[in-house]
């Protein structure tokens, strides 16, 4: 159909989103209990049916059932079917959806990992809440590691580089600018705090390939990638930094194509204010 059904307008006409225009930004808003998550799920299912992969963060654990088909024997089935008829949703049926579950902590889905080098000093500084001086020192650490051909894969690698930086602060200062041991110590303390929150599990190999999100099943339906974010939300900076890193990777990987026939990937940001 090349369109997504949204509902009925005030004039009783069907409101649809054409896939060729689905690369615009949208907003799902409303008070608690008004159906924002259900709206998100319904739109995501339709994108999937049209062969468009979807990425969505599941903050409250409400989306895990998206991979299972409903049943007409469900106690509220009559309400769902009545509502579908009321809003003009034709062909309403119970069906499952192809879904892949992800989890930064590797507990409720496939683990998501990237390396310290791929994250880069800018996003890492935001994640660690560093001031300008500390961010400058971190940039020096990354610059030196890059010049020496050293890959920073995980927090242990970065800690080792920081130890080296502190021990050779005077030599590095002469080449790159002031490197204070107090700034190095502050970064190390923030890394310990991040590790205690489980953030260390996010860094390492194998690193995630963006193409892992852009896949369809053997029926041509786009996979719905569900990020388990209930635990992740307890570390809002890690959540926000992960999403920003993911957007940066998409920007670098996908070509600028204007208005395609349909999107390569659709993103839903839950709790977007954290960004």
C-alpha positions in Angstrom: 0.0 0.0 0.0 3.0 2.3 0.6 1.2 4.1 3.4 0.7 3.8 7.1 -2.8 4.2 8.6 -3.0 6.7 11.4 -6.7 7.1 12.2 -9.7 9.2 11.4 -9.6 12.9 11.2 -12.2 15.3 12.6 -14.0 15.2 9.3 -14.2 11.4 9.4 -11.6 10.9 6.6 -8.8 8.3 6.8 -5.5 9.9 7.8 -2.4 8.1 6.4 1.3 8.6 6.3 2.8 7.9 2.9 6.0 6.0 3.1 7.7 8.4 0.7 7.2 11.1 3.4 8.1 9.0 6.4 11.6 10.4 6.7 10.1 13.5 8.5 10.2 13.8 12.2 7.1 13.0 14.2 5.9 13.4 17.8 3.6 11.1 19.8 2.4 13.1 22.8 -0.2 12.8 25.5 -0.9 12.4 29.2 -0.2 9.2 31.1 -2.5 6.4 30.0 -3.7 8.0 26.8 -2.2 5.3 24.6 1.2 6.7 23.4 2.9 3.3 23.6 0.1 1.5 21.9 0.1 4.1 19.1 3.9 3.7 18.8 3.5 -0.1 18.6 0.7 0.0 16.0 2.7 2.3 13.7 5.8 0.2 14.2 3.9 -2.9 13.2 2.6 -1.3 10.0 6.1 -0.1 9.1 7.4 -3.7 9.6 4.6 -5.1 7.4 5.7 -2.7 4.6 9.2 -4.0 4.8 10.7 -1.2 6.8 12.9 -2.1 9.8 12.2 -0.3 13.1 14.2 0.5 16.2 12.4 1.3 19.4 13.5 1.7 23.0 11.2 -0.2 25.4 11.4 1.8 28.6 8.6 0.2 30.6 8.7 -3.3 29.1 5.4 -2.9 27.3 6.6 -3.8 23.9 7.9 -7.3 24.4 4.6 -8.8 23.3 5.0 -7.4 19.8 6.6 -10.6 18.7 3.5 -12.7 19.6 0.1 -12.8 18.0 -2.9 -11.8 20.0 -6.0 -13.9 20.3 -9.8 -13.3 19.9 -10.3 -15.1 23.2 -8.3 -12.4 25.0 -10.6 -10.8 27.6 -10.4 -7.3 26.0 -10.5 -8.6 22.4 -14.0 -7.2 21.8 -12.9 -3.7 22.9 -9.9 -3.9 20.6 -12.0 -5.0 17.6 -14.6 -2.4 18.4 -12.0 0.3 18.5 -10.5 -0.8 15.3 -13.9 -0.6 13.6 -14.6 2.8 15.2 -11.4 4.4 13.8 -11.8 2.8 10.4 -8.9 0.3 10.6 -9.9 -2.3 8.0 -8.5 -5.8 7.9 -7.8 -5.9 11.6 -6.3 -9.3 12.5 -4.1 -10.9 15.2 -0.6 -11.5 13.9 2.9 -11.8 15.2 5.7 -9.5 14.1 9.4 -10.3 13.4 11.3 -8.9 16.4 14.9 -8.9 17.7 15.5 -7.9 21.3 18.6 -6.0 22.4 20.0 -5.1 25.8 23.1 -3.1 26.6 23.5 -5.4 29.7 22.9 -8.6 27.7 20.2 -9.8 30.1 17.0 -9.4 28.1 18.3 -9.6 24.6 21.4 -9.6 22.4 24.2 -7.5 23.9 25.0 -4.2 22.2 28.6 -3.2 22.3 30.9 -0.6 20.8 34.5 0.2 21.4 35.9 3.2 23.3 37.6 4.3 20.0 34.4 4.3 18.1 32.5 6.2 20.8 35.1 9.0 20.6 36.1 11.6 23.1 33.2 14.0 22.5 30.4 11.6 23.4 32.5 9.9 26.1 33.0 13.3 27.8 29.3 13.8 27.8 28.7 10.4 29.3 31.3 11.0 32.0 30.1 14.6 32.7 33.6 16.0 32.3 34.4 19.7 32.4 36.3 21.5 29.6 39.7 20.9 31.2 39.1 17.2 31.7 37.6 16.9 28.2 40.8 18.4 26.8 42.9 15.8 28.6 40.7 13.0 27.3 41.2 14.4 23.7 44.9 14.2 24.3 44.6 10.6 25.4 42.7 9.7 22.2 45.1 11.7 20.0 48.1 10.0 21.5 46.5 6.5 21.2 45.6 7.2 17.6 49.1 8.4 16.7 50.6 5.3 18.3 48.1 3.0 16.5 46.6 1.8 19.8 43.0 0.6 19.8 40.9 1.5 22.9 38.4 -1.3 23.0 37.0 -1.2 26.6 37.2 0.6 29.9 40.3 -1.3 30.9 42.2 -0.1 27.8 41.2 3.5 28.6 42.2 3.1 32.2 45.6 1.8 31.1 46.0 4.8 28.8 45.1 7.2 31.6 47.7 5.6 33.9 50.3 6.0 31.2 49.2 9.6 30.7 49.6 10.4 34.4 53.0 8.8 34.6 54.2 10.7 31.5 52.3 14.0 32.0 55.4 16.2 31.6 56.4 14.7 28.3 52.8 14.8 26.9 52.4 18.4 28.2 55.4 19.5 26.1 53.8 18.1 22.9 50.0 18.4 23.3 49.5 21.1 26.0 48.9 21.0 29.7 48.1 17.5 31.2 47.4 17.7 34.9 47.4 14.6 37.0 44.3 15.9 38.9 42.3 15.9 35.7 43.4 12.4 34.9 42.4 11.3 38.3 39.0 12.9 37.9 38.4 11.0 34.6 39.5 7.8 36.3 37.0 8.3 39.1 34.2 8.9 36.6 35.1 5.7 34.8 34.9 3.8 38.0 31.4 5.2 38.6 30.4 4.3 35.1 31.7 0.8 35.5 29.8 0.4 38.8 26.6 1.2 36.9 27.2 -1.6 34.4 28.4 0.8 31.7 31.5 -1.3 31.2 29.4 -4.0 29.5 28.6 -1.6 26.7 32.3 -1.3 25.6 34.2 -4.1 24.0 34.1 -6.5 21.0 32.4 -7.6 18.9 31.2 -4.1 18.1 27.7 -3.6 16.8 27.3 -3.2 13.0 24.5 -0.8 12.0 23.5 -3.2 9.3 22.3 -5.6 12.1 19.4 -3.2 12.6 18.5 -3.0 8.9 17.2 -6.4 8.1 14.0 -8.1 6.9 12.7 -11.6 7.4 12.1 -14.2 4.7 8.6 -12.8 4.2 9.9 -9.3 3.5 8.8 -7.8 6.8 11.2 -5.4 8.5 12.5 -6.6 11.8 11.4 -4.6 14.8 14.5 -4.0 17.0 13.4 -3.6 20.6 15.9 -2.2 23.0 15.2 -3.3 26.6 15.7 0.0 28.4 13.9 -0.5 31.7 17.2 -1.0 33.5 19.1 1.3 31.2 16.8 4.2 32.2 18.3 4.2 35.7 21.5 5.5 34.0 19.9 8.3 31.9 23.3 9.6 30.6 24.3 6.2 29.4 20.9 5.9 27.7 21.2 9.3 26.0 24.8 8.8 25.0 24.0 5.4 23.5 21.2 6.9 21.3 23.4 9.8 20.2 26.2 7.4 19.3 23.7 5.3 17.3 22.5 8.3 15.5 26.0 9.4 14.7 26.8 5.9 13.3 23.7 6.0 11.2 24.6 9.4 9.8 28.1 8.1 8.9 26.9 4.8 7.4 23.7 5.6 5.5 23.8 7.8 2.3 21.9 11.1 2.0 19.2 10.2 -0.5 16.4 12.8 0.0 12.9 11.3 -0.3 13.2 7.5 -0.9 10.3 5.3 -1.8 10.3 4.2 1.8 12.7 4.7 4.8 15.7 2.3 5.3 15.1 2.4 9.1 12.5 4.1 11.4 13.6 5.2 14.9 11.3 5.7 17.8 12.8 7.6 20.8 11.0 6.9 24.1 11.7 9.5 26.9 13.3 11.7 24.2 13.6 14.6 26.6 16.7 12.8 28.0 18.6 13.6 24.8 
